[in-house]
Amino acid sequence: MEETRFRENKKLDDTTRKNGRNTAPTELEQRLTVSREQQAEESSFSVAKSYLVDNFAKQASKLRRVGQINDSDEQMKNIKPLASRFTEIRENLQHSLQAEAFTELERDQLRVLYDTGIAFFNYVSTEMKLFRRFHGVQFKAGTDLSLVTASETQQQLAQFLITRAREASDAAAKETGEVRYLEDTIFPLLHTMAVQALGQERGTHLYNGTYTGVYGLAAAYLMYSDASLNSYEKSFKVFFPSPYLDALEQTDLILFDDSDISESVREEIKRALEQGIAKDYDAINSLSPEAKKYIYKIQLKTRYNGGAELTEQDKKDRERFLSSRCHSKGFDKGDFVVFNYNTAREIIAAARKE
C-alpha cells in the first residue's frame, strides 16, 4: 500500500548494517571521539542529538535551493544528493546506536528525534511541491498529499505534549538540576527547518499553523480522556486515526466508549483500531452497526486568536462533518470542536499538574 511505503520512507529502525560496510569512522563516531578526547561535559546523547539537529537544519536549507530551481531535470539532479544525504545520516545514527553505550531511553529519544525531523521535512517538501519528486511515491486518488503529511506531523508532535516526556539529561544538566523535555529540542528545530526551507515569513507562518494545531490536538486528546473536562462526561479511550483517514475525512480523533460493551464487540473494535492506525485506514468505517455505537469521530479547529464560539462557517463545517463523515457512514455520534490556543494550553498545563 502507498501508506506503508510512505511510512517506510521515514521510520528509523535499529537493524544491523551490512557486514561489508565501510569500516572507517562515521561522521557521528568522529564527533563522539573528539568530544571524549576533549573531555567535554557533553554526553554522547547530547553529541548525537546535536548531530541530528545540525544536519536537519542543513538539509532544510538545501531543500530551499532545490525549490528555487525552475528546470525539472535540474531539480531532479539536485534532489538525488539530498535524498542520499538522509540515508547517510540514518546510517550514521543506526551504527552509533549499536556501537555506543547509550541507555535505552537515549536510543529511543534519538530515534524519535530522527523520525520527527523526517516527518516535518516531508510536510515542508509537500508545501514546496517537491515531495513526490523526493520520494517517488504516488498517493491514493482523492487524497490531499499536504494533508496527509501535515496530519502525521501533528500527531507525532501532539504526543510530546501529551506525554510530557523528559529528555535524557547530560552530565551538566544533572549537576544543575535542569529539566529538559523532548519538546524543548524538537519545536525549535522544526521552526529552524521551516524558516531555512521556506524563508522567514512563509516558514514562520507554516510553523505557527502547525504549532497551534498541535496544541489543539493534544488538548482535545486530554479533554476526551477525562470525564470532568468534556461535555459527554465520559473518559474515552482516545486514538489518532491513520493520517489518510484524517486527510480524506478531516477526522482528527477517534473516541472509543468501552463501558457497558460485550466482549465480542470490544474485540471487533480493537482489531479495527489496530488495522485503521497501522494498515487499512478505512477499517473504522467498516465496523458493524453495533460496534459503531461505541465510536465517536471528532473534528478539531484551533484558533490562535479569537474565541472558541462557532462562526457561521464553523456551523456549516460542523454540519458537513456530522452529516457526511459520521451519520452517512453509520456513526450516530461525533463532535466538531473549536479551541482557542490559550484554552488549549490551559488544558494541557492543568493535565500536567495532576
Secondary structure, DSSP 8 states (H G I E B T S, - for coil): -HHHHHHHTT--------TTS--S--HHHHHHHHHHHTT-S--HHHHHHHHHHHHHHHHHHHHHHHHT---HHHHHHHHHHHHHHHHHHHHHHHHHHHHS---HHHHHHHHHHHHHHHHHHHHHHHHTT-HHHHH-----TT--HHHHHHHHHHHHHHHHHHHT-B----HHHHHHT---BHHHHHHHHHHHHHHHHH-HHHHHHHHHHHHHHHHHHHHHHHHHH-TTTSTT----EEE---HHHHHHH---EEEE--SS--HHHHHHHHHHHHHHHHT-TTTGGGS-HHHHTTEEEEEEEEESSS-SS--HHHHHHHHHIIIIIIGGGT---EEEEEEEHHHHHHHHHHHHH-
